Amino acid sequence: MGGAADDADRITVLSQGRIHFDGTTHGFLGNAPADTPGSRRAEAAYTALTLQG
């Protein structure tokens, strides 16, 4: 486990000092609503995660 390839596909979302998500890029983008255009998926995923409380 571990290694450069694994580390490159890892995202941690922090907001106000709290971790909201720690996982793969695919898992992160999966938090965006299904109908979100590709160009807005990262923003939508971040918003969804940080609004979950």
HTML snippet that shows the backbone in 3Dmol.js (N, CA, C, O; Angstrom):
<script src="https://3Dmol.org/build/3Dmol-min.js"></script>
<div id="view" style="width:600px;height:400px;position:relative"></div>
<script>
const pdb = `
ATOM      1  N   MET A   1       0.841  -1.177   0.000  1.00  0.00           N
ATOM      2  CA  MET A   1       0.000   0.000   0.000  1.00  0.00           C
ATOM      3  C   MET A   1       0.881   1.233   0.000  1.00  0.00           C
ATOM      4  O   MET A   1       2.025   1.199   0.454  1.00  0.00           O
ATOM      5  N   GLY A   2       0.327   2.332  -0.521  1.00  0.00           N
ATOM      6  CA  GLY A   2       1.108   3.554  -0.578  1.00  0.00           C
ATOM      7  C   GLY A   2       1.873   3.641  -1.876  1.00  0.00           C
ATOM      8  O   GLY A   2       1.722   2.787  -2.750  1.00  0.00           O
ATOM      9  N   GLY A   3       2.672   4.636  -2.006  1.00  0.00           N
ATOM     10  CA  GLY A   3       3.434   4.832  -3.217  1.00  0.00           C
ATOM     11  C   GLY A   3       2.987   6.089  -3.927  1.00  0.00           C
ATOM     12  O   GLY A   3       1.928   6.641  -3.627  1.00  0.00           O
ATOM     13  N   ALA A   4       3.796   6.540  -4.872  1.00  0.00           N
ATOM     14  CA  ALA A   4       3.525   7.799  -5.565  1.00  0.00           C
ATOM     15  C   ALA A   4       2.204   7.782  -6.315  1.00  0.00           C
ATOM     16  O   ALA A   4       1.464   8.765  -6.274  1.00  0.00           O
ATOM     17  N   ALA A   5       1.891   6.686  -6.998  1.00  0.00           N
ATOM     18  CA  ALA A   5       0.642   6.623  -7.765  1.00  0.00           C
ATOM     19  C   ALA A   5      -0.564   6.713  -6.840  1.00  0.00           C
ATOM     20  O   ALA A   5      -1.531   7.408  -7.153  1.00  0.00           O
ATOM     21  N   ASP A   6      -0.521   6.022  -5.706  1.00  0.00           N
ATOM     22  CA  ASP A   6      -1.630   6.073  -4.759  1.00  0.00           C
ATOM     23  C   ASP A   6      -1.778   7.464  -4.155  1.00  0.00           C
ATOM     24  O   ASP A   6      -2.896   7.953  -3.994  1.00  0.00           O
ATOM     25  N   ASP A   7      -0.683   8.092  -3.827  1.00  0.00           N
ATOM     26  CA  ASP A   7      -0.714   9.417  -3.216  1.00  0.00           C
ATOM     27  C   ASP A   7      -1.240  10.470  -4.188  1.00  0.00           C
ATOM     28  O   ASP A   7      -1.880  11.432  -3.764  1.00  0.00           O
ATOM     29  N   ALA A   8      -0.980  10.301  -5.481  1.00  0.00           N
ATOM     30  CA  ALA A   8      -1.411  11.278  -6.469  1.00  0.00           C
ATOM     31  C   ALA A   8      -2.922  11.242  -6.669  1.00  0.00           C
ATOM     32  O   ALA A   8      -3.499  12.230  -7.124  1.00  0.00           O
ATOM     33  N   ASP A   9      -3.572  10.142  -6.344  1.00  0.00           N
ATOM     34  CA  ASP A   9      -5.016  10.011  -6.519  1.00  0.00           C
ATOM     35  C   ASP A   9      -5.729  10.120  -5.177  1.00  0.00           C
ATOM     36  O   ASP A   9      -6.645   9.349  -4.892  1.00  0.00           O
ATOM     37  N   ARG A  10      -5.316  11.062  -4.368  1.00  0.00           N
ATOM     38  CA  ARG A  10      -5.870  11.225  -3.028  1.00  0.00           C
ATOM     39  C   ARG A  10      -6.281  12.679  -2.828  1.00  0.00           C
ATOM     40  O   ARG A  10      -5.518  13.593  -3.139  1.00  0.00           O
ATOM     41  N   ILE A  11      -7.473  12.888  -2.314  1.00  0.00           N
ATOM     42  CA  ILE A  11      -7.968  14.236  -2.051  1.00  0.00           C
ATOM     43  C   ILE A  11      -8.422  14.313  -0.603  1.00  0.00           C
ATOM     44  O   ILE A  11      -9.090  13.411  -0.099  1.00  0.00           O
ATOM     45  N   THR A  12      -8.054  15.393   0.054  1.00  0.00           N
ATOM     46  CA  THR A  12      -8.560  15.685   1.389  1.00  0.00           C
ATOM     47  C   THR A  12      -9.245  17.039   1.316  1.00  0.00           C
ATOM     48  O   THR A  12      -8.645  18.027   0.891  1.00  0.00           O
ATOM     49  N   VAL A  13     -10.506  17.081   1.733  1.00  0.00           N
ATOM     50  CA  VAL A  13     -11.279  18.323   1.727  1.00  0.00           C
ATOM     51  C   VAL A  13     -11.356  18.831   3.155  1.00  0.00           C
ATOM     52  O   VAL A  13     -11.862  18.152   4.048  1.00  0.00           O
ATOM     53  N   LEU A  14     -10.844  20.037   3.351  1.00  0.00           N
ATOM     54  CA  LEU A  14     -10.875  20.695   4.657  1.00  0.00           C
ATOM     55  C   LEU A  14     -11.712  21.961   4.567  1.00  0.00           C
ATOM     56  O   LEU A  14     -11.640  22.693   3.580  1.00  0.00           O
ATOM     57  N   SER A  15     -12.495  22.215   5.585  1.00  0.00           N
ATOM     58  CA  SER A  15     -13.242  23.461   5.675  1.00  0.00           C
ATOM     59  C   SER A  15     -13.362  23.808   7.149  1.00  0.00           C
ATOM     60  O   SER A  15     -13.827  22.996   7.950  1.00  0.00           O
ATOM     61  N   GLN A  16     -12.951  24.990   7.498  1.00  0.00           N
ATOM     62  CA  GLN A  16     -12.985  25.470   8.874  1.00  0.00           C
ATOM     63  C   GLN A  16     -12.290  24.491   9.824  1.00  0.00           C
ATOM     64  O   GLN A  16     -12.777  24.226  10.923  1.00  0.00           O
ATOM     65  N   GLY A  17     -11.150  23.960   9.386  1.00  0.00           N
ATOM     66  CA  GLY A  17     -10.346  23.080  10.216  1.00  0.00           C
ATOM     67  C   GLY A  17     -10.877  21.668  10.381  1.00  0.00           C
ATOM     68  O   GLY A  17     -10.363  20.910  11.202  1.00  0.00           O
ATOM     69  N   ARG A  18     -11.881  21.306   9.627  1.00  0.00           N
ATOM     70  CA  ARG A  18     -12.500  19.987   9.757  1.00  0.00           C
ATOM     71  C   ARG A  18     -12.355  19.207   8.453  1.00  0.00           C
ATOM     72  O   ARG A  18     -12.559  19.765   7.375  1.00  0.00           O
ATOM     73  N   ILE A  19     -12.012  17.944   8.539  1.00  0.00           N
ATOM     74  CA  ILE A  19     -11.924  17.097   7.354  1.00  0.00           C
ATOM     75  C   ILE A  19     -13.332  16.644   6.986  1.00  0.00           C
ATOM     76  O   ILE A  19     -14.041  16.049   7.797  1.00  0.00           O
ATOM     77  N   HIS A  20     -13.721  16.934   5.753  1.00  0.00           N
ATOM     78  CA  HIS A  20     -15.034  16.543   5.254  1.00  0.00           C
ATOM     79  C   HIS A  20     -14.940  15.319   4.355  1.00  0.00           C
ATOM     80  O   HIS A  20     -15.919  14.591   4.191  1.00  0.00           O
ATOM     81  N   PHE A  21     -13.767  15.087   3.771  1.00  0.00           N
ATOM     82  CA  PHE A  21     -13.578  13.957   2.869  1.00  0.00           C
ATOM     83  C   PHE A  21     -12.096  13.648   2.778  1.00  0.00           C
ATOM     84  O   PHE A  21     -11.267  14.558   2.748  1.00  0.00           O
ATOM     85  N   ASP A  22     -11.763  12.375   2.735  1.00  0.00           N
ATOM     86  CA  ASP A  22     -10.390  11.936   2.502  1.00  0.00           C
ATOM     87  C   ASP A  22     -10.483  10.656   1.692  1.00  0.00           C
ATOM     88  O   ASP A  22     -10.852   9.609   2.223  1.00  0.00           O
ATOM     89  N   GLY A  23     -10.151  10.732   0.413  1.00  0.00           N
ATOM     90  CA  GLY A  23     -10.268   9.553  -0.433  1.00  0.00           C
ATOM     91  C   GLY A  23      -9.747   9.818  -1.834  1.00  0.00           C
ATOM     92  O   GLY A  23      -8.949  10.730  -2.052  1.00  0.00           O
ATOM     93  N   THR A  24     -10.209   9.010  -2.782  1.00  0.00           N
ATOM     94  CA  THR A  24      -9.730   9.111  -4.160  1.00  0.00           C
ATOM     95  C   THR A  24     -10.430  10.231  -4.912  1.00  0.00           C
ATOM     96  O   THR A  24     -11.481  10.721  -4.497  1.00  0.00           O
ATOM     97  N   THR A  25      -9.831  10.622  -6.017  1.00  0.00           N
ATOM     98  CA  THR A  25     -10.433  11.636  -6.879  1.00  0.00           C
ATOM     99  C   THR A  25     -11.801  11.172  -7.353  1.00  0.00           C
ATOM    100  O   THR A  25     -12.764  11.938  -7.330  1.00  0.00           O
ATOM    101  N   HIS A  26     -11.889   9.925  -7.782  1.00  0.00           N
ATOM    102  CA  HIS A  26     -13.160   9.362  -8.256  1.00  0.00           C
ATOM    103  C   HIS A  26     -14.224   9.415  -7.150  1.00  0.00           C
ATOM    104  O   HIS A  26     -15.367   9.797  -7.400  1.00  0.00           O
ATOM    105  N   GLY A  27     -13.846   9.037  -5.956  1.00  0.00           N
ATOM    106  CA  GLY A  27     -14.773   9.082  -4.831  1.00  0.00           C
ATOM    107  C   GLY A  27     -15.213  10.498  -4.503  1.00  0.00           C
ATOM    108  O   GLY A  27     -16.375  10.730  -4.171  1.00  0.00           O
ATOM    109  N   PHE A  28     -14.283  11.449  -4.596  1.00  0.00           N
ATOM    110  CA  PHE A  28     -14.598  12.854  -4.342  1.00  0.00           C
ATOM    111  C   PHE A  28     -15.607  13.376  -5.358  1.00  0.00           C
ATOM    112  O   PHE A  28     -16.621  13.969  -4.990  1.00  0.00           O
ATOM    113  N   LEU A  29     -15.323  13.153  -6.633  1.00  0.00           N
ATOM    114  CA  LEU A  29     -16.210  13.659  -7.680  1.00  0.00           C
ATOM    115  C   LEU A  29     -17.576  12.980  -7.639  1.00  0.00           C
ATOM    116  O   LEU A  29     -18.558  13.539  -8.127  1.00  0.00           O
ATOM    117  N   GLY A  30     -17.645  11.792  -7.068  1.00  0.00           N
ATOM    118  CA  GLY A  30     -18.903  11.082  -6.927  1.00  0.00           C
ATOM    119  C   GLY A  30     -19.871  11.768  -5.973  1.00  0.00           C
ATOM    120  O   GLY A  30     -21.045  11.401  -5.926  1.00  0.00           O
ATOM    121  N   ASN A  31     -19.415  12.740  -5.223  1.00  0.00           N
ATOM    122  CA  ASN A  31     -20.284  13.491  -4.313  1.00  0.00           C
ATOM    123  C   ASN A  31     -21.074  14.588  -5.016  1.00  0.00           C
ATOM    124  O   ASN A  31     -22.001  15.154  -4.436  1.00  0.00           O
ATOM    125  N   ALA A  32     -20.716  14.889  -6.249  1.00  0.00           N
ATOM    126  CA  ALA A  32     -21.455  15.896  -7.018  1.00  0.00           C
ATOM    127  C   ALA A  32     -22.765  15.283  -7.502  1.00  0.00           C
ATOM    128  O   ALA A  32     -22.817  14.086  -7.787  1.00  0.00           O
ATOM    129  N   PRO A  33     -23.818  16.084  -7.596  1.00  0.00           N
ATOM    130  CA  PRO A  33     -25.071  15.575  -8.152  1.00  0.00           C
ATOM    131  C   PRO A  33     -24.844  15.008  -9.555  1.00  0.00           C
ATOM    132  O   PRO A  33     -24.010  15.518 -10.303  1.00  0.00           O
ATOM    133  N   ALA A  34     -25.571  13.970  -9.906  1.00  0.00           N
ATOM    134  CA  ALA A  34     -25.368  13.255 -11.172  1.00  0.00           C
ATOM    135  C   ALA A  34     -25.519  14.146 -12.405  1.00  0.00           C
ATOM    136  O   ALA A  34     -24.862  13.903 -13.417  1.00  0.00           O
ATOM    137  N   ASP A  35     -26.359  15.156 -12.342  1.00  0.00           N
ATOM    138  CA  ASP A  35     -26.596  16.002 -13.518  1.00  0.00           C
ATOM    139  C   ASP A  35     -25.634  17.183 -13.633  1.00  0.00           C
ATOM    140  O   ASP A  35     -25.846  18.069 -14.461  1.00  0.00           O
ATOM    141  N   THR A  36     -24.580  17.207 -12.815  1.00  0.00           N
ATOM    142  CA  THR A  36     -23.612  18.305 -12.841  1.00  0.00           C
ATOM    143  C   THR A  36     -22.700  18.179 -14.061  1.00  0.00           C
ATOM    144  O   THR A  36     -22.122  17.117 -14.294  1.00  0.00           O
ATOM    145  N   PRO A  37     -22.567  19.264 -14.848  1.00  0.00           N
ATOM    146  CA  PRO A  37     -21.650  19.220 -15.994  1.00  0.00           C
ATOM    147  C   PRO A  37     -20.213  18.955 -15.536  1.00  0.00           C
ATOM    148  O   PRO A  37     -19.825  19.361 -14.441  1.00  0.00           O
ATOM    149  N   GLY A  38     -19.444  18.287 -16.355  1.00  0.00           N
ATOM    150  CA  GLY A  38     -18.078  17.925 -16.020  1.00  0.00           C
ATOM    151  C   GLY A  38     -17.215  19.088 -15.556  1.00  0.00           C
ATOM    152  O   GLY A  38     -16.388  18.940 -14.657  1.00  0.00           O
ATOM    153  N   SER A  39     -17.414  20.241 -16.173  1.00  0.00           N
ATOM    154  CA  SER A  39     -16.599  21.410 -15.820  1.00  0.00           C
ATOM    155  C   SER A  39     -16.920  21.960 -14.435  1.00  0.00           C
ATOM    156  O   SER A  39     -16.168  22.785 -13.916  1.00  0.00           O
ATOM    157  N   ARG A  40     -18.013  21.527 -13.828  1.00  0.00           N
ATOM    158  CA  ARG A  40     -18.416  22.034 -12.515  1.00  0.00           C
ATOM    159  C   ARG A  40     -18.420  20.960 -11.427  1.00  0.00           C
ATOM    160  O   ARG A  40     -18.813  21.229 -10.292  1.00  0.00           O
ATOM    161  N   ARG A  41     -17.982  19.741 -11.767  1.00  0.00           N
ATOM    162  CA  ARG A  41     -18.078  18.625 -10.828  1.00  0.00           C
ATOM    163  C   ARG A  41     -17.268  18.837  -9.553  1.00  0.00           C
ATOM    164  O   ARG A  41     -17.754  18.527  -8.465  1.00  0.00           O
ATOM    165  N   ALA A  42     -16.063  19.351  -9.657  1.00  0.00           N
ATOM    166  CA  ALA A  42     -15.229  19.543  -8.459  1.00  0.00           C
ATOM    167  C   ALA A  42     -15.873  20.553  -7.514  1.00  0.00           C
ATOM    168  O   ALA A  42     -15.930  20.325  -6.305  1.00  0.00           O
ATOM    169  N   GLU A  43     -16.355  21.663  -8.057  1.00  0.00           N
ATOM    170  CA  GLU A  43     -17.012  22.670  -7.228  1.00  0.00           C
ATOM    171  C   GLU A  43     -18.277  22.107  -6.579  1.00  0.00           C
ATOM    172  O   GLU A  43     -18.525  22.338  -5.395  1.00  0.00           O
ATOM    173  N   ALA A  44     -19.073  21.372  -7.349  1.00  0.00           N
ATOM    174  CA  ALA A  44     -20.314  20.801  -6.828  1.00  0.00           C
ATOM    175  C   ALA A  44     -20.031  19.745  -5.756  1.00  0.00           C
ATOM    176  O   ALA A  44     -20.752  19.662  -4.762  1.00  0.00           O
ATOM    177  N   ALA A  45     -18.997  18.950  -5.954  1.00  0.00           N
ATOM    178  CA  ALA A  45     -18.639  17.933  -4.961  1.00  0.00           C
ATOM    179  C   ALA A  45     -18.189  18.600  -3.663  1.00  0.00           C
ATOM    180  O   ALA A  45     -18.596  18.185  -2.578  1.00  0.00           O
ATOM    181  N   TYR A  46     -17.355  19.625  -3.768  1.00  0.00           N
ATOM    182  CA  TYR A  46     -16.895  20.347  -2.576  1.00  0.00           C
ATOM    183  C   TYR A  46     -18.084  20.954  -1.818  1.00  0.00           C
ATOM    184  O   TYR A  46     -18.182  20.843  -0.596  1.00  0.00           O
ATOM    185  N   THR A  47     -18.974  21.591  -2.564  1.00  0.00           N
ATOM    186  CA  THR A  47     -20.149  22.208  -1.937  1.00  0.00           C
ATOM    187  C   THR A  47     -21.003  21.165  -1.244  1.00  0.00           C
ATOM    188  O   THR A  47     -21.431  21.371  -0.108  1.00  0.00           O
ATOM    189  N   ALA A  48     -21.257  20.053  -1.908  1.00  0.00           N
ATOM    190  CA  ALA A  48     -22.071  18.990  -1.308  1.00  0.00           C
ATOM    191  C   ALA A  48     -21.434  18.459  -0.019  1.00  0.00           C
ATOM    192  O   ALA A  48     -22.130  18.246   0.974  1.00  0.00           O
ATOM    193  N   LEU A  49     -20.135  18.249  -0.034  1.00  0.00           N
ATOM    194  CA  LEU A  49     -19.439  17.722   1.138  1.00  0.00           C
ATOM    195  C   LEU A  49     -19.449  18.698   2.309  1.00  0.00           C
ATOM    196  O   LEU A  49     -19.687  18.303   3.450  1.00  0.00           O
ATOM    197  N   THR A  50     -19.195  19.953   2.027  1.00  0.00           N
ATOM    198  CA  THR A  50     -19.088  20.909   3.124  1.00  0.00           C
ATOM    199  C   THR A  50     -20.448  21.319   3.676  1.00  0.00           C
ATOM    200  O   THR A  50     -20.528  21.789   4.811  1.00  0.00           O
ATOM    201  N   LEU A  51     -21.511  21.156   2.907  1.00  0.00           N
ATOM    202  CA  LEU A  51     -22.851  21.476   3.393  1.00  0.00           C
ATOM    203  C   LEU A  51     -23.460  20.326   4.203  1.00  0.00           C
ATOM    204  O   LEU A  51     -24.457  20.515   4.900  1.00  0.00           O
ATOM    205  N   GLN A  52     -22.859  19.138   4.109  1.00  0.00           N
ATOM    206  CA  GLN A  52     -23.376  17.985   4.850  1.00  0.00           C
ATOM    207  C   GLN A  52     -23.212  18.166   6.349  1.00  0.00           C
ATOM    208  O   GLN A  52     -23.875  17.500   7.144  1.00  0.00           O
ATOM    209  N   GLY A  53     -22.339  19.055   6.717  1.00  0.00           N
ATOM    210  CA  GLY A  53     -22.164  19.343   8.141  1.00  0.00           C
ATOM    211  C   GLY A  53     -21.230  18.480   8.782  1.00  0.00           C
ATOM    212  O   GLY A  53     -20.988  18.613   9.981  1.00  0.00           O
TER     213      GLY A  53
END
`;
const viewer = $3Dmol.createViewer("view");
viewer.addModel(pdb, "pdb");
viewer.setStyle({}, {cartoon: {color: "spectrum"}});
viewer.zoomTo();
viewer.render();
</script>
